[in-house]
Amino acid sequence: MLYHKIGRTALLASLPLFALTSAQAALAQQASEDPVPPAAGDGDESHPTTPDEIIVTGVLQTNRQDMLSAVGVLSTEDLANAVRPSIGETLAHLPGVSASSFGPTASRPILRGLQGERVSVLSNGLGSIDVSNTSADHATAVDPLLAERIEVLRGPQALLYSPSVVGGVVNVIDRRIPMHVPDEPVHFAADLDYASAANQRAASGSVDVPLGDKWVVHADGSYSKSDDLEIGGFALTPALRQQALASTTTTSDPLFADNAGVRGILPNTASRTWSAGGGLAFIDDGGSLGVSYSHYETLYGVPLRFATQPDEEQEDPRISLSQDRVDVRAEVTPDSGFFDKIRLRWAYADYAHFELEENGEIGTTFLNKGQEGRLELTQARRGNWSGASGAQYSFRDFNVIGDEAFLPKNSTRTFGLFTVQQLDLGAVKLEAGARYGHQNVSAQPAIDQTEFFDGSRSFDTFSGSIGGTWNFAGDWRIGVNVARTGRAPSAEELFANGPHAGTQSFEIGDPDFRVEKATSVEAILRGGGEGFTIEASAYYTWFSDYIYQRQTGDIEDGLPVYEGLQGDARYYGFELQGTVTLASIGEADIVADGLVDYTHATILDFGPAPRIPPLRALGGIGLESRMIDARAEVEWVDSQNRTAPLETPTDGYTMVNAELTWRPWGEDRPLSFAFSANNIFDVVARRASSILKDYAPLAGRDFRISARVNF
């Protein structure tokens, strides 16, 4: 029955992509593709895509056609309609990507059902150096309003950044450290945005000024403010509303009736965010040297886990978060020798956030100081052989202070060596990657914190990946990738033992956890013809010592208890996407596009893995021209009934969205306007991947408008 449903949905979603492929029309490129950028974070990327799109994340910049795993890209132009207050929501419409949806501000990306420690969020190739991996209610200290490009990368090149390539890396690229000297006296870019569902007002801008022919100074900033989020119906699911009303009858407490009646507005979700930064770079034919400083600050509310029974605790915390960060980037391009590029990156960040009580007092404080450095050595091409190697280290000193501190003070030290090698044999291209990592995690609880582990753990991990692609006909290429990865457990997974107000849970870790290992296989097909493109991938992953949380059913300090465990797990799924040009009218094309993705996850001797996104299909049709792009789409998300023990099922939903982009003076001019209508029919939608799905639905009807200037 399940496979019949998958096949039927894939057929329906793919129909507009394949039914008219015999039409003779110009090659339509996928909406998420974009031009060939010269380097990560360099240049403007608002031009039509080319078939040889370069993926810039990774030391080796590789044609998208040759990538061994499915990738996702949002360019500058794509971001005009896609950008949201969080990285997770910004990427949620890419194939294989969902979001944790812990309110509109704290939403991390979920890749193929994997989240948290298994997904690395990067800022220009280095870690975000925050505590967003610690909990779903913690926002990333990365501002999507200033992003020039966002890439989602898996496969061997992801080993350059993380041993956990099973999930992947999300790289947010900006121009804070300039990589080229502008041709004009001043390069200026700015955005103004408004969104109705949360009454969001946002503005961002950047300026680059050349100082002579080798120096560039950069400055940028953003500001965003939003009210409580509008939703399409009741905040609570029907089952929880019924439970709350029953508690009203038995206790005569009006709180439960009030909670059951919350609708239209999701309380405690307002936010205010601003950031500012500047950079200076020296750029010469032989290399470059740059430094930047940035400050990020946000105050946001966490959706309530509404009490529906007398023994449950209800809190409405807000989080005040700030981060100061310094980045350094140096690059040398030798004239000759074994290496043609040597690059050094380093970042330091001082992070703090405060979980505020209803009266504004600080309940719990999170402090994190960290740094990360990378040395990358790119080999000069030798015939058909190319490659890159390097070393990476990171330090993190983390502390939680307050009555609800669920972690002791702890430190994490990591060191890694990595390499990726490519062999180009023409129609066949081979790639292999390897990584060694050493991690030491130590806990230093206070004298009176006897509930916490006191000591340290060390782990050695080895990861490797090998695969290849074969250009078997025309633009058609098939590839296979096999990876074996090892991931050391984090301090949060090892040492947690206490109440966490943000997630409204009592979390228990295990200091005896072992290295989590995974073996994965992925096959991919890319190609196209006259008027259409297709990309399909399928994957299977075998986990051993997989780390997960089990809801025990107990209540501690008024909160449900979640216990960390290890076991074997199996993840598999597929992604399918494509475009087809239906007709050409003058210089305008009518293009249909669609995607289908699915993840199936089981933890052996436990049951379905928790919070796994269900089957999804999205299809759209639009007009693409020099001055106007218009598109309408339907997103269908299946119900999720494969649930972990004590996890509730999630109803499916269908959303209808539309968008219009207008360039008054054409695509080569600096001004554009974007209009979009999202969730037009105001449906109640809940993501199965969210721990708060039964309390916090997605946004209701939302009209958005943005103006962008770039010259």
C-alpha positions as CSV (number, residue, x, y, z in Angstrom):
1,M,0.0,0.0,0.0
2,L,2.8,2.4,0.9
3,Y,4.7,1.7,-2.3
4,H,1.6,2.1,-4.3
5,K,1.0,5.5,-2.7
6,I,4.6,6.5,-3.4
7,G,4.4,5.4,-7.0
8,R,1.1,7.1,-7.6
9,T,2.2,10.4,-6.1
10,A,5.5,10.4,-8.0
11,L,3.6,9.8,-11.2
12,L,1.2,12.6,-10.6
13,A,3.9,15.1,-9.6
14,S,6.1,14.1,-12.5
15,L,3.3,14.3,-15.1
16,P,3.9,17.9,-16.0
17,L,7.6,17.2,-16.3
18,F,7.5,14.3,-18.6
19,A,4.3,14.3,-20.6
20,L,5.4,17.0,-22.9
21,T,9.1,16.3,-23.3
22,S,8.6,15.7,-27.0
23,A,7.9,19.4,-27.5
24,Q,10.6,21.1,-29.4
25,A,11.7,24.1,-27.2
26,A,14.7,25.7,-25.7
27,L,16.4,24.0,-22.8
28,A,14.8,25.2,-19.6
29,Q,17.0,25.3,-16.6
30,Q,16.0,24.4,-13.1
31,A,14.8,27.4,-11.0
32,S,17.4,26.7,-8.3
33,E,20.3,26.8,-10.7
34,D,22.4,29.8,-11.2
35,P,25.6,31.1,-12.9
36,V,29.2,30.0,-12.6
37,P,30.6,32.0,-9.7
38,P,34.4,32.6,-9.6
39,A,34.7,31.6,-5.9
40,A,32.7,31.1,-2.8
41,G,31.0,34.3,-1.9
42,D,32.3,36.2,-4.9
43,G,30.3,38.3,-7.3
44,D,26.7,38.8,-8.2
45,E,24.7,35.7,-9.2
46,S,21.5,37.0,-10.7
47,H,22.1,35.9,-14.3
48,P,20.5,33.0,-16.2
49,T,21.9,29.6,-15.3
50,T,24.2,27.6,-17.5
51,P,24.4,23.8,-17.9
52,D,27.9,23.8,-16.4
53,E,26.9,25.3,-13.0
54,I,29.7,25.3,-10.5
55,I,29.2,24.2,-6.9
56,V,31.5,26.4,-4.9
57,T,31.2,24.7,-1.6
58,G,34.3,22.5,-1.3
59,V,37.9,23.1,-2.0
60,L,37.5,21.7,-5.5
61,Q,34.8,23.6,-7.4
62,T,32.9,21.0,-9.4
63,N,30.3,21.1,-12.1
64,R,27.0,20.2,-10.7
65,Q,26.6,17.5,-13.4
66,D,29.6,15.7,-11.9
67,M,28.5,15.8,-8.2
68,L,28.2,12.3,-6.7
69,S,25.2,13.2,-4.6
70,A,22.1,15.4,-4.9
71,V,22.8,19.0,-4.2
72,G,20.7,22.1,-3.6
73,V,21.4,25.7,-4.5
74,L,19.6,29.0,-3.8
75,S,21.2,31.9,-5.7
76,T,20.8,35.6,-5.2
77,E,17.7,35.7,-7.4
78,D,16.1,32.6,-5.8
79,L,16.5,34.1,-2.4
80,A,14.3,37.1,-3.3
81,N,11.2,34.8,-2.8
82,A,12.7,32.1,-0.7
83,V,14.4,34.0,2.2
84,R,12.8,33.6,5.6
85,P,13.9,34.6,9.1
86,S,15.6,31.2,9.6
87,I,17.9,29.1,7.5
88,G,15.6,26.0,7.9
89,E,12.5,27.8,6.5
90,T,14.5,29.4,3.7
91,L,15.7,26.0,2.4
92,A,12.5,24.0,3.1
93,H,11.4,23.8,-0.6
94,L,14.6,22.2,-1.8
95,P,14.5,18.5,-2.6
96,G,15.3,16.3,0.5
97,V,15.2,19.3,2.9
98,S,12.7,19.9,5.7
99,A,12.9,22.2,8.8
100,S,12.7,21.7,12.5
101,S,10.0,24.5,12.6
102,F,10.5,25.5,16.2
103,G,8.7,28.7,15.5
104,P,9.5,31.1,12.7
105,T,12.9,32.2,14.0
106,A,14.5,29.0,15.4
107,S,14.2,26.5,12.5
108,R,17.2,24.5,11.4
109,P,17.4,22.5,8.2
110,I,16.7,18.8,8.2
111,L,18.4,16.8,5.4
112,R,16.9,13.5,4.5
113,G,15.3,13.2,8.0
114,L,18.6,13.9,9.7
115,Q,19.1,16.9,11.9
116,G,21.1,18.4,14.8
117,E,24.7,17.1,15.0
118,R,24.3,15.3,11.6
119,V,23.8,18.5,9.7
120,S,26.6,21.1,9.7
121,V,25.5,24.8,9.2
122,L,28.4,26.8,7.8
123,S,29.1,30.5,7.3
124,N,31.5,30.9,4.4
125,G,32.9,27.4,4.9
126,L,33.4,27.6,8.7
127,G,31.0,26.6,11.5
128,S,28.4,28.9,12.8
129,I,30.0,28.7,16.3
130,D,26.7,28.9,18.1
131,V,24.6,26.5,20.2
132,S,21.9,25.8,17.6
133,N,23.0,22.1,17.6
134,T,22.2,21.9,21.3
135,S,18.4,22.2,21.0
136,A,15.7,22.8,18.5
137,D,14.7,26.1,20.1
138,H,18.1,27.7,19.6
139,A,18.4,29.8,16.5
140,T,21.5,29.7,14.3
141,A,23.6,32.9,14.4
142,V,23.6,33.2,10.6
143,D,21.6,35.9,8.9
144,P,19.9,34.6,5.7
145,L,19.0,38.2,4.8
146,L,22.6,38.8,4.0
147,A,23.2,35.6,2.1
148,E,24.4,35.8,-1.5
149,R,24.1,32.1,-2.1
150,I,23.2,29.0,0.0
151,E,24.4,25.5,-1.0
152,V,23.4,22.1,0.4
153,L,26.2,19.6,-0.2
154,R,26.6,15.8,0.5
155,G,29.1,13.2,-0.8
156,P,32.9,13.0,-0.7
157,Q,33.5,16.8,-0.7
158,A,31.3,17.2,2.4
159,L,34.1,15.3,4.2
160,L,36.1,18.5,3.8
161,Y,33.9,20.1,6.5
162,S,32.4,17.3,8.6
163,P,32.8,13.6,9.2
164,S,29.0,13.2,9.2
165,V,28.4,13.4,5.4
166,V,25.3,11.2,5.8
167,G,23.4,14.4,6.7
168,G,25.4,16.9,4.8
169,V,26.5,20.5,5.1
170,V,24.6,23.8,4.5
171,N,26.9,26.6,3.5
172,V,25.6,30.2,3.7
173,I,27.8,32.4,1.5
174,D,28.1,36.2,1.8
175,R,30.6,38.8,0.7
176,R,31.7,40.0,4.1
177,I,35.3,39.4,3.1
178,P,35.5,40.6,-0.5
179,M,37.0,38.3,-3.1
180,H,37.3,40.8,-6.0
181,V,37.8,44.5,-6.6
182,P,34.6,46.1,-7.9
183,D,34.9,47.7,-11.4
184,E,32.7,50.6,-10.2
185,P,33.6,53.3,-7.6
186,V,30.9,51.8,-5.2
187,H,29.1,48.6,-5.4
188,F,25.8,48.7,-3.5
189,A,23.0,46.2,-2.8
190,A,19.9,46.5,-0.7
191,D,16.7,44.6,0.0
192,L,13.4,45.8,1.5
193,D,10.9,43.1,2.6
194,Y,7.4,42.8,4.1
195,A,5.5,39.7,5.0
196,S,1.9,39.8,6.2
197,A,1.6,36.6,8.3
198,A,3.8,38.0,11.0
199,N,3.7,41.6,10.0
200,Q,7.5,41.2,9.3
201,R,9.4,44.3,8.2
202,A,13.0,43.7,7.1
203,A,15.8,45.6,5.4
204,S,19.3,44.7,4.5
205,G,22.1,46.3,2.6
206,S,25.8,46.0,1.7
207,V,28.4,48.3,0.1
208,D,31.8,47.5,-1.4
209,V,34.3,50.3,-2.0
210,P,37.6,49.8,-3.8
211,L,40.6,51.6,-2.2
212,G,42.9,51.8,-5.2
213,D,43.3,48.7,-7.4
214,K,44.1,46.1,-4.7
215,W,42.1,47.0,-1.6
216,V,38.4,46.7,-0.9
217,V,36.4,47.7,2.1
218,H,33.0,46.2,2.8
219,A,30.1,47.0,5.1
220,D,26.7,45.4,5.6
221,G,23.7,45.3,8.0
222,S,20.2,44.1,8.4
223,Y,17.1,44.6,10.5
224,S,14.0,42.6,10.9
225,K,11.0,42.9,13.2
226,S,7.9,40.7,13.3
227,D,4.8,40.2,15.4
228,D,3.2,37.0,16.6
229,L,2.6,34.6,13.7
230,E,-0.8,34.2,12.1
231,I,-2.0,30.6,11.7
232,G,-4.8,29.1,9.7
233,G,-6.8,27.6,12.6
234,F,-6.3,26.3,16.2
235,A,-2.8,26.1,17.7
236,L,-3.5,22.7,19.3
237,T,-4.4,19.6,17.4
238,P,-8.0,18.3,17.8
239,A,-6.7,15.5,20.2
240,L,-5.0,18.0,22.5
241,R,-7.9,20.4,22.4
242,Q,-10.2,17.6,23.5
243,Q,-7.7,16.7,26.3
244,A,-7.5,20.3,27.4
245,L,-11.3,20.7,27.5
246,A,-11.6,17.5,29.5
247,S,-9.1,18.9,32.0
248,T,-11.2,22.0,32.3
249,T,-14.1,19.9,33.3
250,T,-12.2,17.9,36.0
251,T,-10.2,20.9,37.5
252,S,-12.4,23.9,36.8
253,D,-9.1,25.7,35.8
254,P,-9.8,28.2,33.0
255,L,-6.2,27.8,31.7
256,F,-7.1,24.6,29.9
257,A,-10.1,26.1,28.2
258,D,-8.1,29.2,27.2
259,N,-5.4,26.9,25.7
260,A,-8.0,24.9,23.7
261,G,-9.4,28.1,22.3
262,V,-6.1,29.6,21.0
263,R,-6.5,30.1,17.2
264,G,-5.6,32.5,14.5
265,I,-2.4,33.8,16.2
266,L,0.5,31.7,17.6
267,P,1.4,33.4,20.9
268,N,5.0,34.2,21.9
269,T,6.5,34.1,18.4
270,A,7.4,37.7,17.8
271,S,11.0,38.6,17.1
272,R,13.4,41.4,16.5
273,T,16.8,40.8,14.8
274,W,19.6,42.9,13.6
275,S,23.2,42.4,12.4
276,A,26.1,44.5,11.2
277,G,29.5,43.7,9.9
278,G,32.5,45.0,8.0
279,G,35.4,43.6,6.1
280,L,38.7,44.7,4.5
281,A,40.6,42.7,1.9
282,F,43.8,43.0,-0.1
283,I,43.5,41.3,-3.4
284,D,46.4,40.6,-5.8
285,D,47.2,38.3,-8.6
286,G,49.2,36.1,-6.2
287,G,46.5,35.8,-3.6
288,S,44.4,37.7,-1.1
289,L,44.2,38.5,2.6
290,G,41.0,39.7,4.3
291,V,39.5,40.1,7.8
292,S,35.9,40.8,8.9
293,Y,34.0,41.5,12.1
294,S,30.2,41.0,12.6
295,H,27.7,41.3,15.3
296,Y,24.4,39.4,15.3
297,E,21.6,40.0,17.8
298,T,18.0,38.7,18.1
299,L,15.2,38.5,20.6
300,Y,12.5,36.0,19.8
301,G,9.8,34.0,21.5
302,V,9.5,30.3,21.6
303,P,6.0,28.8,20.9
304,L,4.3,27.6,24.0
305,R,3.9,23.9,24.7
306,F,0.3,24.5,26.0
307,A,-0.6,22.6,29.1
308,T,-3.5,20.2,28.5
309,Q,-3.3,18.2,31.7
310,P,-3.0,19.2,35.4
311,D,0.5,17.8,35.9
312,E,2.0,19.6,32.9
313,E,4.1,22.8,33.2
314,Q,3.5,25.7,30.8
315,E,6.1,28.3,30.1
316,D,6.5,31.0,27.4
317,P,10.2,31.7,27.3
318,R,11.8,34.2,25.1
319,I,15.5,34.1,24.0
320,S,17.8,37.0,23.8
321,L,20.8,36.0,21.6
322,S,24.0,37.8,20.6
323,Q,27.2,36.8,18.9
324,D,30.4,38.8,18.1
325,R,32.5,37.1,15.4
326,V,35.9,37.7,13.7
327,D,36.8,36.0,10.4
328,V,40.2,35.9,8.6
329,R,40.8,34.5,5.1
330,A,44.2,34.2,3.4
331,E,44.8,32.7,0.0
332,V,48.1,32.2,-2.0
333,T,48.2,31.1,-5.6
334,P,51.8,29.9,-6.3
335,D,53.1,30.3,-9.9
336,S,54.3,26.7,-9.9
337,G,54.8,23.6,-7.7
338,F,52.6,20.8,-6.4
339,F,49.9,23.2,-5.1
340,D,48.2,25.8,-7.1
341,K,46.2,27.3,-4.2
342,I,46.8,27.5,-0.4
343,R,44.0,28.8,1.7
344,L,43.7,29.5,5.4
345,R,40.5,30.3,7.1
346,W,40.0,31.1,10.8
347,A,37.0,32.4,12.9
348,Y,36.5,33.2,16.5
349,A,33.1,33.9,18.1
350,D,31.8,35.0,21.5
351,Y,28.2,33.8,21.8
352,A,25.6,34.3,24.6
353,H,21.9,33.8,24.9
354,F,19.5,34.2,27.8
355,E,16.2,32.4,28.2
356,L,13.9,35.0,29.7
357,E,11.0,34.4,32.0
358,E,7.6,35.9,31.5
359,N,8.5,38.9,33.7
360,G,11.7,39.5,31.8
361,E,14.1,38.0,34.3
362,I,16.9,35.7,33.1
363,G,16.1,32.1,33.8
364,T,19.0,30.3,32.1
365,T,22.1,31.6,30.4
366,F,24.0,29.9,27.6
367,L,27.6,31.0,27.0
368,N,29.8,29.7,24.2
369,K,33.2,30.8,23.1
370,G,34.7,29.0,20.1
371,Q,37.1,29.2,17.3
372,E,37.7,27.2,14.1
373,G,40.6,27.1,11.7
374,R,41.1,25.3,8.3
375,L,44.2,24.9,6.1
376,E,43.3,23.9,2.6
377,L,45.9,22.8,0.0
378,T,44.6,22.5,-3.6
379,Q,46.8,20.4,-5.9
380,A,47.9,21.7,-9.3
381,R,46.2,19.6,-11.9
382,R,48.4,16.7,-13.2
383,G,46.9,15.4,-16.4
384,N,43.6,14.0,-15.4
385,W,44.3,14.0,-11.7
386,S,43.3,16.8,-9.2
387,G,42.7,16.9,-5.5
388,A,42.9,18.8,-2.3
389,S,43.9,18.1,1.3
390,G,44.0,19.9,4.6
391,A,43.6,20.1,8.3
392,Q,40.9,21.5,10.5
393,Y,40.6,22.3,14.2
394,S,38.0,23.7,16.5
395,F,37.7,24.7,20.2
396,R,34.5,25.2,22.1
397,D,34.0,26.2,25.7
398,F,30.3,26.0,26.6
399,N,28.4,26.7,29.9
400,V,24.8,26.7,31.0
401,I,24.0,28.7,34.1
402,G,20.6,28.8,35.9
403,D,18.0,26.7,37.7
404,E,17.1,24.9,34.5
405,A,20.7,24.1,33.4
406,F,20.4,20.7,31.7
407,L,24.1,20.6,30.9
408,P,27.3,21.0,33.0
409,K,30.1,23.4,31.9
410,N,31.9,21.6,29.1
411,S,34.7,21.9,26.5
412,T,35.1,20.3,23.1
413,R,38.4,20.1,21.2
414,T,38.5,18.6,17.7
415,F,41.2,18.0,15.1
416,G,40.8,16.6,11.6
417,L,42.8,15.7,8.5
418,F,41.0,15.4,5.2
419,T,41.6,14.8,1.5
420,V,39.5,14.5,-1.7
421,Q,40.9,13.3,-5.0
422,Q,39.4,13.3,-8.5
423,L,40.3,11.4,-11.6
424,D,38.8,12.7,-14.9
425,L,38.8,10.0,-17.6
426,G,36.5,11.8,-19.9
427,A,33.2,10.0,-19.9
428,V,34.0,8.5,-16.5
429,K,34.9,10.7,-13.5
430,L,36.0,9.2,-10.2
431,E,36.2,10.8,-6.8
432,A,37.3,9.7,-3.3
433,G,37.5,11.4,0.0
434,A,38.8,10.5,3.5
435,R,38.9,12.1,6.9
436,Y,40.4,11.3,10.3
437,G,39.1,13.1,13.3
438,H,40.0,13.2,17.0
439,Q,37.6,14.7,19.5
440,N,38.0,15.3,23.3
441,V,34.9,16.3,25.2
442,S,35.1,17.1,28.9
443,A,32.6,18.0,31.6
444,Q,33.4,20.3,34.5
445,P,30.3,20.5,36.7
446,A,30.1,22.9,39.7
447,I,30.6,21.4,43.1
448,D,26.9,21.3,43.8
449,Q,26.0,19.8,40.4
450,T,26.2,16.2,41.5
451,E,23.7,15.1,39.0
452,F,26.2,15.6,36.1
453,F,29.0,13.4,34.9
454,D,32.5,14.7,35.8
455,G,35.2,13.7,33.5
456,S,36.2,13.5,29.8
457,R,35.8,11.3,26.8
458,S,38.0,11.0,23.7
459,F,37.0,9.6,20.3
460,D,38.9,8.8,17.1
461,T,36.8,8.7,13.9
462,F,37.5,7.6,10.4
463,S,35.4,8.4,7.4
464,G,35.8,7.7,3.7
465,S,33.8,7.9,0.5
466,I,34.3,6.8,-3.0
467,G,32.3,7.0,-6.2
468,G,32.1,7.9,-9.8
469,T,29.9,9.2,-12.6
470,W,29.5,8.0,-16.2
471,N,28.5,10.3,-19.1
472,F,26.7,7.5,-21.0
473,A,24.9,9.6,-23.6
474,G,24.7,13.3,-24.5
475,D,24.0,15.3,-21.3
476,W,23.0,12.2,-19.4
477,R,25.2,11.1,-16.5
478,I,24.7,8.4,-13.9
479,G,26.7,8.1,-10.6
480,V,27.2,6.0,-7.6
481,N,28.7,6.9,-4.2
482,V,29.6,4.7,-1.2
483,A,30.5,6.2,2.1
484,R,31.5,5.0,5.6
485,T,31.4,7.7,8.3
486,G,32.1,7.9,12.0
487,R,30.6,10.6,14.2
488,A,31.7,11.3,17.7
489,P,28.9,12.0,20.2
490,S,28.5,15.7,21.2
491,A,28.6,17.1,24.7
492,E,24.8,17.5,24.7
493,E,24.3,13.8,23.8
494,L,26.8,12.7,26.5
495,F,26.2,15.0,29.5
496,A,22.6,16.2,29.4
497,N,20.6,15.6,32.6
498,G,18.0,18.2,33.5
499,P,15.0,20.3,32.5
500,H,15.2,22.4,29.3
501,A,12.5,25.1,29.2
502,G,13.0,25.9,25.6
503,T,11.9,22.5,24.3
504,Q,9.7,21.8,27.4
505,S,11.5,18.5,28.0
506,F,13.6,16.8,30.6
507,E,16.7,15.5,28.7
508,I,19.0,12.7,29.8
509,G,22.2,11.9,27.9
510,D,24.7,9.0,28.4
511,P,28.4,9.6,28.9
512,D,29.1,6.0,27.8
513,F,28.0,6.6,24.2
514,R,30.2,5.1,21.5
515,V,31.1,6.5,18.0
516,E,28.1,6.5,15.7
517,K,28.9,4.8,12.4
518,A,27.1,4.8,9.1
519,T,27.5,3.1,5.8
520,S,25.6,4.7,2.9
521,V,25.0,4.1,-0.8
522,E,23.6,6.6,-3.2
523,A,22.8,6.4,-6.9
524,I,22.1,9.5,-9.0
525,L,20.9,10.3,-12.5
526,R,21.2,13.7,-14.1
527,G,20.3,14.6,-17.7
528,G,18.1,16.4,-20.1
529,G,17.3,17.0,-23.6
530,E,15.7,19.6,-25.8
531,G,13.3,21.4,-23.4
532,F,13.7,19.3,-20.2
533,T,16.0,18.5,-17.3
534,I,15.8,15.6,-14.8
535,E,17.7,14.8,-11.6
536,A,16.9,11.7,-9.5
537,S,18.7,10.1,-6.6
538,A,18.1,7.2,-4.3
539,Y,19.9,6.4,-1.1
540,Y,20.2,3.7,1.7
541,T,22.1,4.1,5.0
542,W,22.9,1.5,7.6
543,F,23.6,3.0,11.0
544,S,25.3,1.2,14.0
545,D,25.3,2.8,17.5
546,Y,22.8,5.4,16.2
547,I,22.1,8.0,18.8
548,Y,18.5,8.9,19.4
549,Q,16.1,10.2,22.0
550,R,13.3,8.0,23.4
551,Q,10.3,9.6,25.2
552,T,10.0,7.4,28.3
553,G,6.4,8.5,29.3
554,D,7.7,9.8,32.7
555,I,7.2,13.3,33.9
556,E,10.1,15.1,35.7
557,D,9.9,18.6,37.0
558,G,6.5,18.9,35.1
559,L,8.2,18.0,31.8
560,P,8.2,14.8,29.6
561,V,11.4,12.9,29.9
562,Y,13.5,12.2,26.8
563,E,16.3,9.6,27.3
564,G,19.3,9.2,24.9
565,L,19.9,5.7,23.6
566,Q,22.0,3.9,21.0
567,G,20.9,1.3,18.5
568,D,21.0,0.2,14.8
569,A,19.0,2.2,12.3
570,R,18.1,2.1,8.6
571,Y,17.4,5.2,6.5
572,Y,16.4,5.1,2.8
573,G,14.6,7.3,0.4
574,F,14.6,9.1,-2.9
575,E,14.4,12.6,-4.5
576,L,13.2,13.4,-8.0
577,Q,13.1,16.8,-9.6
578,G,12.9,18.3,-13.1
579,T,11.7,20.9,-15.5
580,V,10.1,21.0,-18.9
581,T,9.5,23.9,-21.3
582,L,6.0,23.6,-22.5
583,A,6.1,26.5,-25.0
584,S,8.0,29.5,-26.1
585,I,6.3,32.8,-27.0
586,G,8.8,35.3,-28.3
587,E,11.5,35.7,-25.7
588,A,9.3,34.1,-23.0
589,D,9.1,30.4,-21.9
590,I,6.3,28.6,-20.2
591,V,8.0,26.1,-17.9
592,A,6.7,23.4,-15.6
593,D,8.7,22.0,-12.7
594,G,8.3,19.6,-9.9
595,L,9.8,17.5,-7.2
596,V,9.1,14.5,-5.1
597,D,11.0,13.4,-2.0
598,Y,10.6,10.6,0.6
599,T,12.5,9.3,3.6
600,H,11.8,6.1,5.5
601,A,13.7,5.6,8.8
602,T,13.6,2.8,11.3
603,I,15.5,2.2,14.5
604,L,15.8,-1.5,15.1
605,D,14.3,-2.9,18.3
606,F,12.6,0.5,18.8
607,G,10.4,1.3,15.8
608,P,10.1,4.2,13.4
609,A,12.6,7.0,14.0
610,P,11.0,10.1,15.5
611,R,10.2,13.3,13.5
612,I,10.7,12.0,10.0
613,P,9.3,14.1,7.1
614,P,6.7,12.2,5.1
615,L,6.3,11.8,1.3
616,R,6.1,15.2,-0.4
617,A,5.3,16.3,-3.9
618,L,5.5,19.8,-5.3
619,G,4.6,21.0,-8.8
620,G,4.5,24.4,-10.5
621,I,4.1,26.1,-13.8
622,G,5.4,29.5,-14.7
623,L,6.4,32.1,-17.2
624,E,10.0,33.1,-17.6
625,S,10.9,36.3,-19.5
626,R,13.4,39.1,-19.5
627,M,11.2,41.4,-17.4
628,I,8.7,39.2,-15.7
629,D,8.8,35.8,-14.0
630,A,5.5,34.4,-12.7
631,R,4.9,31.0,-11.1
632,A,2.1,29.1,-9.3
633,E,2.7,25.9,-7.4
634,V,0.9,23.3,-5.3
635,E,2.7,21.5,-2.5
636,W,1.2,18.3,-1.2
637,V,2.6,16.7,2.0
638,D,1.3,13.3,3.0
639,S,0.2,12.4,6.5
640,Q,2.9,10.8,8.7
641,N,1.6,7.7,10.5
642,R,4.9,5.9,10.9
643,T,5.6,7.3,14.3
644,A,8.0,6.5,17.1
645,P,6.6,5.2,20.4
646,L,4.5,8.0,22.2
647,E,4.9,10.2,19.1
648,T,1.7,11.5,17.6
649,P,0.8,11.1,13.9
650,T,0.7,14.2,11.7
651,D,-2.1,15.0,9.2
652,G,-1.2,15.8,5.6
653,Y,-1.8,19.1,4.0
654,T,-1.9,20.8,0.6
655,M,-0.7,24.4,0.1
656,V,-1.1,26.6,-3.0
657,N,1.5,29.4,-3.5
658,A,2.2,31.9,-6.2
659,E,5.0,34.4,-7.0
660,L,5.8,37.2,-9.4
661,T,9.1,38.8,-10.1
662,W,9.3,42.1,-12.0
663,R,12.4,43.7,-13.4
664,P,11.3,47.1,-14.7
665,W,14.4,47.5,-16.9
666,G,15.2,43.9,-17.7
667,E,17.4,41.3,-16.1
668,D,20.6,43.2,-16.7
669,R,19.4,46.2,-14.7
670,P,19.8,46.6,-10.9
671,L,16.2,46.9,-9.7
672,S,13.7,44.1,-9.2
673,F,10.5,43.5,-7.2
674,A,9.2,40.2,-5.9
675,F,5.6,39.4,-4.9
676,S,4.4,36.1,-3.4
677,A,1.3,34.7,-1.9
678,N,1.9,31.7,0.3
679,N,-0.6,29.2,1.8
680,I,-3.3,31.1,-0.2
681,F,-6.1,29.0,1.2
682,D,-5.0,29.4,4.8
683,V,-4.7,25.7,5.6
684,V,-3.5,24.4,9.0
685,A,-0.2,22.7,8.3
686,R,2.1,20.9,10.7
687,R,5.5,19.5,10.0
688,A,6.1,16.0,11.2
689,S,9.8,16.9,11.7
690,S,8.9,19.5,14.4
691,I,8.9,18.6,18.1
692,L,6.3,21.3,18.6
693,K,4.0,20.2,15.7
694,D,1.0,19.5,17.9
695,Y,1.3,23.0,19.4
696,A,2.6,25.2,16.7
697,P,1.4,24.9,13.1
698,L,3.1,26.7,10.2
699,A,2.2,30.2,9.0
700,G,-1.3,30.8,7.6
701,R,-1.9,32.9,4.6
702,D,1.1,35.1,3.9
703,F,1.6,37.8,1.4
704,R,5.2,39.0,0.8
705,I,6.7,41.8,-1.2
706,S,10.4,42.7,-1.6
707,A,12.4,45.2,-3.5
708,R,16.0,44.6,-4.4
709,V,18.6,46.9,-5.9
710,N,22.1,45.8,-6.9
711,F,24.5,48.0,-8.8
